[in-house]
Amino acid sequence: DRNPTVVISPRPARRPLRSDATDSRAPPPWSPPAPLAQQHTMLRRVAPPLRRALASSAVPHRGGARLLDPGLSSPHALPPQWRRWASAAAASSLPPPPPSPPQGPPRHAGGGSAASSLNPAEVAKFAAIAETWWDSQGPFKPLHLMNPTRLSFIRSTLCRHFRRDPYSAKPLEGLKVIDVGCGGGILSEPLARMGATVTGIDAVDKNIKIAHIHA
């Protein structure tokens, strides 16, 4: 016990790799093609633009290989196996996306022009029900129900950021707030009562008039 002996085992030598051994992590140099049904399944996972490129054409390359050339439009130049893939892709292609909503007239600002993001159908829908903004049992009932919660969130967040007392009479006094898409002023009015200077903007002219009348 007074003279303990520590035995250190030598590290075993690594066995030499035989010339015919292969690394299991490395991919094989060539693998046979998958069955046709599996190829169709793999092709369905390809994005539609790539499927269309596969169906376009191919050009010969050195060594007998073929490279895709989207600029050509001769599907018969594809190998027979690829033509079967293209047929499967055409049968399983996704439907085209729905058309974008109609855009409003172009607007000009600072000498440039850009397409408006207004949807005329949405503008007309809200203009038709503008008189019901302050009806707590009307179409905007969900907004009236959620208004106390979002007002409490806005007040606590602003007071924490600007180090205000949320329990004071006008905790947002001195702050300027812009309410984008203010509608009839459901959110703008209580923010103004908290002391903020609120500017409400809306694409529907009738909404602004209703907000003015109620204020």
DOKOL-922978 format. One record per residue: y, z, x of N, C-alpha, C, O, CB in turn; residue in three letters. Coordinates in steps of 0.02 Angstrom, whole numbers, padded with zeros to 5 digits, always signed. Glycine has a CB too. Example, Ala and Ser with C-alpha at 12.3 -4.5 7.8 and 13.67 -1.06 7.14 Angstrom:
-00284+00390+00660-00225+00390+00615-00165+00390+00660-00166+00423+00712-00224+00452+00565ALA-00112+00354+00642-00053+00357+00684+00002+00394+00645+00057+00402+00670-00030+00286+00704SER
//
This chain:
-00061+00000+00040+00000+00000+00000+00063+00000+00042+00115-00026+00021+00000+00060-00046ASP+00058+00030+00102+00119+00032+00144+00135-00036+00173+00193-00053+00184+00111+00082+00201ARG+00085-00076+00185+00096-00142+00214+00069-00195+00165+00016-00224+00177+00061-00149+00284ASN+00105-00208+00112+00081-00257+00064+00080-00326+00094+00122-00344+00135+00123-00256+00000PRO+00032-00364+00073+00025-00433+00098+00044-00481+00043+00017-00478-00012-00047-00446+00123THR+00090-00526+00058+00112-00577+00011+00078-00642+00030+00087-00666+00086+00189-00585+00010VAL+00040-00670-00015+00005-00733-00003+00043-00789-00037+00053-00787-00098-00068-00729-00027VAL+00063-00838+00000+00099-00896-00026+00051-00955-00024+00030-00976+00030+00164-00912+00016ILE+00034-00980-00082-00012-01037-00086+00025-01100-00069+00079-01113-00096-00044-01042-00155SER-00003-01140-00027+00030-01205-00011+00031-01249-00073-00014-01248-00114-00005-01241+00047PRO+00084-01290-00078+00090-01337-00134+00038-01391-00128+00034-01424-00076+00161-01368-00137ARG-00002-01401-00179-00053-01453-00173-00023-01521-00162+00028-01540-00192-00098-01454-00236PRO-00056-01558-00119-00031-01625-00104-00038-01670-00165-00086-01664-00203-00069-01656-00044ALA+00010-01713-00174+00008-01759-00230-00043-01814-00217-00046-01844-00164+00077-01790-00244ARG-00084-01824-00267-00135-01876-00260-00103-01944-00254-00057-01961-00292-00184-01874-00319ARG-00126-01984-00208-00097-02052-00201-00110-02093-00264-00162-02088-00296-00126-02088-00139PRO-00061-02134-00280-00067-02177-00339-00107-02238-00322-00089-02275-00275+00003-02196-00367LEU-00160-02250-00359-00201-02308-00345-00163-02372-00360-00117-02373-00401-00266-02305-00385ARG-00183-02423-00327-00148-02486-00336-00156-02513-00406-00114-02550-00431-00172-02538-00286SER-00212-02495-00439-00223-02521-00506-00198-02473-00560-00206-02487-00619-00296-02534-00516ASP-00166-02416-00541-00140-02368-00590-00073-02392-00615-00036-02426-00579-00135-02297-00560ALA-00056-02375-00676+00007-02394-00706+00043-02333-00731+00011-02283-00750-00003-02445-00763THR+00110-02336-00732+00151-02281-00758+00153-02286-00834+00174-02337-00861+00224-02283-00728ASP+00130-02233-00868+00128-02236-00941+00196-02239-00972+00204-02259-01030+00091-02176-00967SER+00248-02219-00933+00315-02221-00961+00345-02290-00960+00390-02305-00999+00360-02173-00924ARG+00322-02332-00915+00350-02399-00909+00320-02445-00962+00260-02440-00975+00339-02429-00839ALA+00360-02488-00993+00333-02533-01044+00288-02586-01012+00300-02604-00955+00389-02567-01083PRO+00238-02609-01046+00195-02662-01019+00235-02725-01010+00283-02738-01046+00135-02675-01064PRO+00215-02766-00960+00253-02829-00948+00251-02876-01007+00297-02917-01015+00226-02864-00887PRO+00199-02872-01049+00195-02917-01107+00151-02884-01159+00102-02851-01142+00166-02987-01087TRP+00168-02892-01221+00128-02865-01275+00116-02920-01325+00161-02961-01336+00161-02803-01307SER+00059-02921-01357+00045-02974-01406+00090-02967-01466+00112-02911-01482-00028-02971-01428PRO+00106-03020-01500+00151-03017-01558+00120-02975-01614+00059-02972-01622+00166-03088-01584PRO+00164-02943-01652+00142-02902-01708+00117-02947-01764+00134-03006-01767+00199-02856-01733ALA+00076-02919-01809+00054-02959-01867+00114-02985-01907+00169-02957-01904+00009-02918-01912PRO+00102-03038-01944+00157-03071-01980+00189-03024-02031+00250-03024-02039+00131-03134-02016LEU+00148-02984-02066+00177-02937-02116+00223-02887-02081+00276-02870-02108+00121-02901-02154ALA+00202-02863-02022+00245-02815-01986+00308-02849-01961+00361-02818-01959+00206-02784-01927GLN+00303-02912-01941+00362-02949-01919+00412-02955-01976+00472-02947-01966+00342-03018-01892GLN+00387-02970-02036+00432-02975-02094+00467-02908-02106+00526-02906-02122+00394-02997-02157HIS+00429-02853-02100+00460-02787-02109+00514-02773-02058+00567-02747-02074+00407-02732-02106THR+00499-02792-01995+00549-02781-01942+00611-02825-01955+00667-02803-01942+00519-02798-01873MET+00600-02885-01979+00657-02930-01991+00702-02904-02046+00763-02914-02043+00632-02999-02009LEU+00673-02869-02097+00715-02843-02151+00763-02790-02126+00814-02778-02158+00671-02815-02207ARG+00746-02757-02070+00790-02705-02043+00848-02733-02003+00893-02696-01984+00750-02659-02000ARG+00846-02798-01991+00900-02829-01953+00960-02840-01999+00952-02857-02058+00878-02896-01922VAL+01020-02831-01971+01081-02840-02011+01085-02912-02037+01062-02958-02004+01144-02823-01970ALA+01114-02922-02098+01118-02990-02126+01150-03041-02080+01124-03097-02076+01156-02989-02190PRO+01206-03026-02043+01234-03077-01998+01184-03100-01946+01181-03159-01929+01296-03051-01964PRO+01144-03052-01919+01095-03071-01868+01039-03112-01899+01013-03158-01867+01067-03010-01834LEU+01019-03096-01961+00968-03135-01994+00993-03207-02005+00955-03255-01997+00948-03104-02061ARG+01056-03214-02023+01083-03281-02032+01084-03319-01965+01073-03379-01963+01153-03279-02063ARG+01098-03282-01910+01099-03314-01845+01029-03336-01825+01021-03389-01795+01127-03266-01792ALA+00978-03296-01842+00909-03316-01828+00891-03380-01865+00854-03422-01840+00861-03260-01847LEU+00918-03386-01926+00901-03444-01967+00943-03505-01950+00931-03559-01978+00911-03428-02040ALA+00991-03498-01903+01035-03555-01889+01001-03609-01848+00985-03662-01875+01098-03531-01853SER+00989-03595-01784+00958-03646-01742+00941-03616-01675+00956-03558-01662+01003-03708-01734SER+00911-03656-01632+00896-03636-01564+00904-03696-01519+00896-03753-01541+00824-03606-01559ALA+00919-03683-01455+00926-03737-01406+00876-03724-01351+00862-03666-01335+00998-03741-01379VAL+00848-03776-01320+00799-03766-01266+00832-03737-01205+00891-03748-01192+00764-03832-01248PRO+00793-03699-01166+00817-03667-01106+00765-03678-01052+00710-03701-01066+00832-03592-01117HIS+00782-03661-00991+00735-03669-00936+00673-03627-00948+00677-03572-00976+00767-03651-00870ARG+00617-03652-00927+00555-03614-00934+00525-03619-01003+00478-03582-01019+00567-03543-00918GLY+00550-03664-01045+00521-03671-01111+00547-03620-01161+00528-03624-01220+00448-03666-01107GLY+00589-03572-01140+00615-03523-01187+00670-03554-01229+00699-03605-01211+00643-03460-01150ALA+00684-03523-01287+00736-03548-01332+00787-03494-01343+00770-03435-01354+00706-03572-01399ARG+00850-03513-01340+00905-03467-01352+00939-03486-01417+00948-03544-01432+00955-03468-01293LEU+00959-03434-01454+00994-03446-01518+01062-03476-01504+01096-03456-01457+01001-03381-01558LEU+01080-03524-01545+01146-03555-01541+01175-03557-01611+01161-03604-01648+01144-03626-01509ASP+01216-03507-01631+01242-03506-01700+01285-03567-01716+01296-03581-01774+01282-03444-01712PRO+01309-03603-01664+01351-03660-01678+01313-03720-01706+01343-03764-01736+01386-03681-01616GLY+01247-03722-01695+01207-03777-01721+01179-03758-01789+01173-03699-01805+01151-03796-01672LEU+01161-03807-01827+01136-03794-01895+01073-03834-01907+01068-03871-01957+01189-03811-01948SER+01024-03827-01863+00960-03862-01871+00904-03812-01871+00875-03798-01819+00950-03915-01814SER+00887-03783-01930+00834-03733-01932+00767-03760-01910+00723-03720-01891+00829-03705-02001PRO+00757-03827-01911+00692-03854-01891+00682-03849-01816+00626-03858-01792+00686-03927-01913HIS+00737-03833-01778+00729-03825-01706+00697-03758-01688+00678-03748-01630+00796-03832-01672ALA+00691-03713-01735+00661-03648-01722+00586-03655-01715+00556-03700-01744+00678-03599-01778LEU+00555-03610-01676+00482-03610-01673+00454-03595-01742+00488-03565-01783+00457-03559-01621PRO+00391-03614-01754+00361-03602-01821+00362-03529-01841+00374-03513-01899+00289-03627-01822PRO+00349-03484-01792+00349-03413-01808+00418-03390-01831+00424-03351-01878+00325-03371-01749GLN+00471-03414-01796+00539-03394-01815+00559-03423-01882+00597-03393-01920+00589-03416-01761TRP+00532-03483-01898+00548-03512-01963+00518-03469-02019+00549-03463-02072+00521-03584-01968ARG+00459-03440-02007+00431-03394-02057+00474-03332-02063+00484-03306-02118+00359-03375-02038ARG+00500-03307-02006+00545-03249-02009+00608-03266-02049+00631-03226-02090+00565-03227-01937TRP+00636-03326-02037+00696-03346-02072+00684-03350-02147+00727-03330-02187+00722-03413-02046ALA+00625-03376-02167+00610-03379-02238+00604-03310-02268+00627-03298-02324+00545-03417-02249SER+00573-03262-02230+00569-03194-02255+00638-03162-02260+00651-03124-02307+00524-03152-02210ALA+00682-03177-02212+00749-03149-02214+00788-03175-02274+00824-03137-02306+00788-03164-02149ALA+00780-03240-02289+00816-03268-02346+00793-03237-02411+00832-03228-02458+00808-03343-02349ALA+00728-03221-02414+00701-03192-02476+00722-03120-02485+00725-03095-02542+00627-03197-02478ALA+00735-03084-02429+00751-03012-02434+00823-02997-02416+00839-02939-02404+00705-02973-02389SER+00867-03047-02414+00936-03034-02396+00971-02994-02450+00955-03000-02509+00973-03099-02383SER+01018-02952-02428+01055-02910-02475+01106-02952-02513+01129-03003-02489+01089-02854-02437LEU+01124-02930-02574+01175-02967-02612+01243-02960-02578+01254-02912-02543+01178-02941-02685PRO+01288-03008-02589+01353-03004-02557+01393-02945-02584+01382-02924-02641+01392-03069-02568PRO+01439-02918-02543+01479-02861-02567+01524-02882-02624+01542-02940-02630+01521-02832-02510PRO+01544-02833-02667+01588-02851-02723+01656-02872-02698+01678-02850-02645+01595-02791-02771PRO+01690-02915-02735+01756-02937-02713+01805-02880-02712+01800-02833-02751+01781-02993-02758PRO+01853-02886-02666+01904-02834-02661+01950-02837-02721+01960-02890-02750+01943-02842-02596SER+01980-02779-02740+02024-02779-02798+02085-02822-02785+02106-02831-02728+02045-02708-02815PRO+02114-02848-02838+02173-02891-02828+02230-02853-02797+02242-02795-02813+02196-02921-02895PRO+02265-02885-02753+02320-02855-02718+02386-02873-02752+02392-02924-02786+02321-02877-02644GLN+02434-02830-02742+02500-02841-02771+02539-02892-02730+02512-02919-02682+02538-02776-02775GLY+02600-02905-02749+02640-02954-02712+02656-02928-02642+02658-02868-02631+02705-02969-02749PRO+02666-02974-02594+02682-02952-02525+02749-02916-02523+02795-02933-02560+02682-03012-02477PRO+02752-02866-02480+02814-02829-02472+02844-02844-02405+02808-02858-02357+02802-02753-02481ARG+02909-02842-02401+02945-02859-02340+02983-02797-02317+03022-02768-02355+02994-02920-02351HIS+02970-02777-02256+03004-02718-02228+03020-02733-02155+02976-02751-02116+02959-02653-02234ALA+03082-02725-02137+03102-02735-02068+03093-02806-02043+03082-02817-01984+03064-02689-02024GLY+03098-02853-02088+03092-02923-02068+03020-02948-02068+03010-03009-02065+03120-02931-02000GLY+02970-02904-02073+02901-02926-02075+02874-02925-02146+02909-02903-02192+02858-02882-02031GLY+02814-02948-02154+02783-02950-02220+02712-02922-02214+02678-02933-02164+02782-03022-02249SER+02690-02888-02265+02622-02861-02267+02599-02859-02339+02640-02851-02385+02618-02790-02234ALA+02534-02866-02349+02507-02865-02417+02510-02793-02444+02493-02746-02408+02435-02892-02419ALA+02531-02786-02506+02535-02720-02536+02465-02694-02551+02420-02732-02568+02576-02722-02600SER+02457-02628-02543+02392-02596-02558+02387-02574-02630+02337-02544-02649+02381-02537-02512SER+02437-02589-02671+02436-02569-02742+02384-02610-02780+02378-02670-02770+02505-02577-02774LEU+02349-02576-02823+02301-02609-02868+02335-02615-02936+02345-02564-02969+02233-02571-02872ASN+02352-02675-02958+02387-02681-03022+02349-02651-03081+02380-02625-03127+02400-02754-03037PRO+02282-02653-03079+02244-02624-03133+02253-02548-03136+02258-02519-03190+02169-02641-03126ALA+02254-02516-03077+02265-02443-03075+02336-02425-03098+02345-02377-03135+02253-02416-03004GLU+02384-02464-03077+02453-02452-03097+02460-02457-03173+02492-02415-03204+02502-02501-03063VAL+02429-02508-03203+02433-02517-03275+02397-02460-03311+02420-02438-03364+02404-02584-03295ALA+02341-02437-03283+02303-02383-03316+02344-02319-03319+02347-02286-03371+02237-02370-03279LYS+02376-02301-03264+02416-02239-03263+02481-02246-03302+02508-02197-03328+02430-02217-03192PHE+02508-02307-03304+02568-02317-03344+02553-02308-03419+02596-02285-03456+02598-02387-03331ALA+02493-02326-03440+02475-02321-03511+02468-02248-03533+02476-02234-03593+02411-02358-03525ALA+02452-02202-03487+02441-02132-03507+02494-02086-03475+02482-02026-03468+02371-02108-03486ILE+02551-02115-03456+02602-02075-03422+02628-02018-03466+02646-01966-03440+02660-02120-03401ALA+02630-02029-03532+02657-01977-03577+02612-01915-03581+02634-01864-03609+02667-02006-03646GLU+02551-01918-03555+02504-01862-03563+02498-01820-03500+02453-01778-03495+02436-01889-03582THR+02543-01830-03451+02537-01793-03388+02538-01717-03399+02500-01682-03366+02593-01812-03342TRP+02579-01693-03442+02586-01621-03451+02546-01594-03509+02556-01537-03530+02659-01604-03460TRP+02501-01634-03536+02455-01611-03588+02394-01580-03553+02353-01617-03526+02434-01669-03636ASP+02388-01515-03554+02334-01481-03517+02266-01495-03546+02215-01481-03514+02346-01407-03516SER+02263-01523-03607+02199-01541-03638+02188-01617-03640+02140-01640-03671+02195-01512-03708GLN+02232-01655-03608+02228-01728-03610+02188-01756-03552+02145-01722-03523+02297-01757-03609GLY+02201-01819-03535+02163-01852-03481+02170-01818-03414+02126-01823-03371+02185-01923-03475PRO+02226-01781-03403+02237-01749-03338+02217-01675-03339+02241-01636-03298+02310-01755-03318PHE+02173-01656-03384+02150-01587-03388+02119-01564-03322+02132-01507-03302+02100-01580-03444LYS+02078-01605-03287+02050-01582-03223+02103-01563-03172+02095-01516-03134+02005-01635-03193PRO+02159-01601-03171+02213-01585-03124+02245-01518-03141+02261-01479-03097+02266-01639-03124LEU+02254-01505-03205+02284-01441-03226+02237-01383-03208+02260-01329-03190+02299-01441-03302HIS+02172-01394-03213+02124-01341-03197+02122-01326-03123+02115-01268-03103+02055-01360-03222LEU+02129-01377-03081+02124-01367-03009+02192-01350-02978+02195-01332-02919+02096-01429-02976MET+02246-01357-03016+02312-01347-02987+02321-01277-02957+02347-01272-02901+02364-01359-03039ASN+02302-01222-02991+02311-01156-02959+02274-01149-02893+02299-01118-02847+02289-01102-03006PRO+02215-01179-02888+02176-01173-02826+02209-01211-02770+02214-01185-02714+02105-01197-02837THR+02230-01272-02783+02261-01310-02728+02329-01283-02710+02349-01288-02652+02266-01384-02747ARG+02366-01256-02758+02430-01225-02741+02420-01163-02697+02458-01152-02650+02468-01206-02805LEU+02369-01123-02713+02355-01065-02671+02335-01086-02601+02355-01053-02553+02300-01023-02703SER+02296-01140-02595+02276-01164-02529+02336-01189-02489+02344-01172-02431+02224-01219-02536PHE+02379-01229-02522+02438-01255-02487+02484-01198-02465+02508-01198-02409+02476-01304-02532ILE+02495-01150-02510+02540-01095-02493+02512-01054-02434+02549-01040-02387+02551-01049-02554ARG+02449-01036-02437+02421-00995-02383+02420-01033-02317+02432-01004-02264+02351-00971-02401SER+02404-01098-02319+02401-01137-02257+02470-01144-02226+02478-01135-02166+02371-01206-02271THR+02520-01161-02267+02588-01169-02240+02616-01103-02215+02649-01100-02163+02634-01199-02293LEU+02604-01050-02252+02630-00984-02230+02597-00962-02165+02630-00931-02123+02618-00931-02285CYS+02533-00976-02157+02500-00957-02095+02526-00999-02037+02534-00974-01982+02423-00965-02102ARG+02538-01064-02049+02562-01108-01996+02633-01092-01976+02650-01090-01917+02556-01181-02017HIS+02677-01081-02026+02747-01068-02012+02764-00993-02010+02822-00974-02006+02791-01103-02065PHE+02713-00952-02013+02721-00879-02008+02769-00853-02062+02819-00820-02048+02748-00859-01938ARG+02751-00870-02124+02789-00848-02181+02750-00793-02218+02690-00786-02208+02805-00907-02229ARG+02786-00756-02260+02754-00705-02302+02732-00738-02367+02774-00757-02407+02803-00645-02316ASP+02666-00746-02378+02644-00781-02439+02660-00743-02503+02655-00771-02557+02571-00794-02436PRO+02677-00678-02498+02691-00638-02558+02765-00632-02573+02785-00596-02618+02661-00569-02550TYR+02807-00668-02535+02878-00666-02549+02894-00709-02610+02852-00747-02633+02919-00690-02488SER+02955-00703-02636+02974-00740-02696+02975-00815-02684+02954-00853-02727+03043-00717-02721ALA+02999-00837-02626+03002-00908-02609+02973-00917-02539+03010-00924-02490+03076-00934-02612LYS+02907-00918-02534+02876-00922-02467+02886-00989-02432+02880-00992-02371+02802-00909-02473PRO+02902-01042-02468+02910-01108-02438+02983-01127-02430+02999-01186-02418+02875-01161-02479LEU+03028-01079-02435+03099-01094-02430+03115-01122-02361+03093-01096-02310+03141-01031-02443GLU+03154-01176-02361+03173-01209-02299+03127-01265-02277+03142-01302-02230+03177-01159-02244GLY+03070-01273-02311+03023-01326-02293+03035-01388-02337+03055-01382-02394+02950-01302-02301LEU+03023-01446-02308+03029-01509-02345+02959-01537-02356+02920-01545-02308+03073-01560-02306LYS+02944-01553-02418+02878-01577-02437+02885-01645-02472+02930-01654-02512+02841-01526-02483VAL+02840-01692-02455+02838-01755-02491+02771-01759-02527+02718-01751-02496+02848-01816-02442ILE+02774-01771-02591+02714-01777-02634+02702-01850-02648+02735-01880-02691+02722-01736-02701ASP+02655-01880-02612+02640-01952-02618+02592-01961-02676+02537-01934-02677+02610-01981-02552VAL+02613-02001-02725+02574-02009-02786+02583-01948-02830+02534-01917-02853+02500-02020-02769GLY+02646-01931-02842+02661-01868-02877+02644-01869-02951+02639-01816-02982+02734-01851-02868CYS+02635-01929-02980+02622-01931-03051+02680-01902-03091+02738-01919-03079+02558-01894-03068GLY+02663-01858-03138+02716-01827-03179+02745-01764-03148+02785-01730-03181+02689-01811-03245GLY+02727-01747-03086+02756-01689-03053+02717-01625-03060+02745-01571-03052+02825-01678-03079GLY+02652-01630-03075+02611-01570-03085+02610-01526-03022+02610-01465-03027+02540-01589-03104ILE+02609-01557-02964+02609-01520-02901+02679-01510-02874+02693-01458-02843+02566-01555-02850LEU+02723-01558-02885+02790-01554-02856+02830-01495-02885+02864-01460-02848+02828-01618-02869SER+02825-01484-02950+02866-01432-02981+02850-01362-02955+02896-01326-02935+02856-01433-03057GLU+02786-01340-02954+02773-01273-02928+02789-01265-02854+02808-01211-02832+02701-01255-02940PRO+02782-01319-02814+02802-01314-02744+02877-01303-02738+02900-01266-02695+02781-01378-02706LEU+02915-01336-02783+02988-01326-02782+03005-01255-02804+03053-01225-02778+03022-01376-02829ALA+02967-01226-02851+02979-01157-02871+02964-01108-02815+02991-01052-02814+02938-01140-02932ARG+02921-01128-02767+02908-01085-02709+02962-01090-02657+02959-01056-02605+02841-01102-02678MET+03012-01132-02668+03069-01137-02622+03071-01200-02581+03120-01211-02545+03068-01080-02577GLY+03020-01242-02584+03020-01303-02544+03065-01356-02574+03076-01358-02634+02949-01330-02537ALA+03092-01398-02531+03129-01457-02553+03079-01514-02558+03056-01540-02508+03188-01475-02503THR+03063-01533-02620+03007-01579-02633+03034-01647-02652+03079-01653-02694+02961-01552-02688VAL+03006-01699-02622+03019-01768-02641+02954-01798-02667+02905-01802-02630+03048-01810-02581THR+02954-01818-02731+02895-01849-02760+02903-01923-02766+02954-01947-02790+02880-01818-02829GLY+02853-01961-02744+02856-02034-02750+02793-02057-02786+02740-02026-02780+02862-02068-02679ILE+02799-02111-02823+02742-02138-02860+02754-02212-02872+02811-02235-02878+02732-02101-02927ASP+02698-02250-02875+02703-02322-02887+02718-02339-02959+02740-02395-02973+02640-02356-02866ALA+02707-02292-03005+02718-02305-03077+02786-02278-03096+02799-02218-03091+02662-02273-03120VAL+02829-02322-03119+02897-02302-03137+02897-02252-03194+02938-02206-03195+02938-02364-03155ASP+02852-02260-03242+02850-02214-03299+02831-02143-03277+02854-02095-03307+02800-02239-03352LYS+02790-02137-03224+02773-02070-03199+02835-02034-03174+02843-01974-03187+02721-02075-03144ASN+02877-02069-03138+02939-02038-03112+02984-02017-03170+03015-01964-03167+02976-02087-03065ILE+02988-02059-03221+03030-02041-03279+03004-01978-03313+03043-01935-03332+03034-02099-03328LYS+02938-01974-03322+02908-01915-03353+02921-01853-03311+02936-01799-03338+02833-01925-03363ILE+02916-01860-03245+02929-01803-03201+03001-01781-03205+03015-01721-03205+02912-01821-03128ALA+03047-01827-03210+03119-01810-03218+03129-01773-03284+03163-01722-03286+03163-01874-03216HIS+03101-01799-03338+03110-01768-03403+03084-01697-03403+03117-01651-03428+03076-01809-03459ILE+03024-01687-03376+02994-01620-03377+03032-01572-03331+03040-01513-03347+02921-01623-03356HIS+03055-01598-03274+03093-01554-03230+03160-01533-03261+03198-01496-03230+03106-01590-03163ALA
//
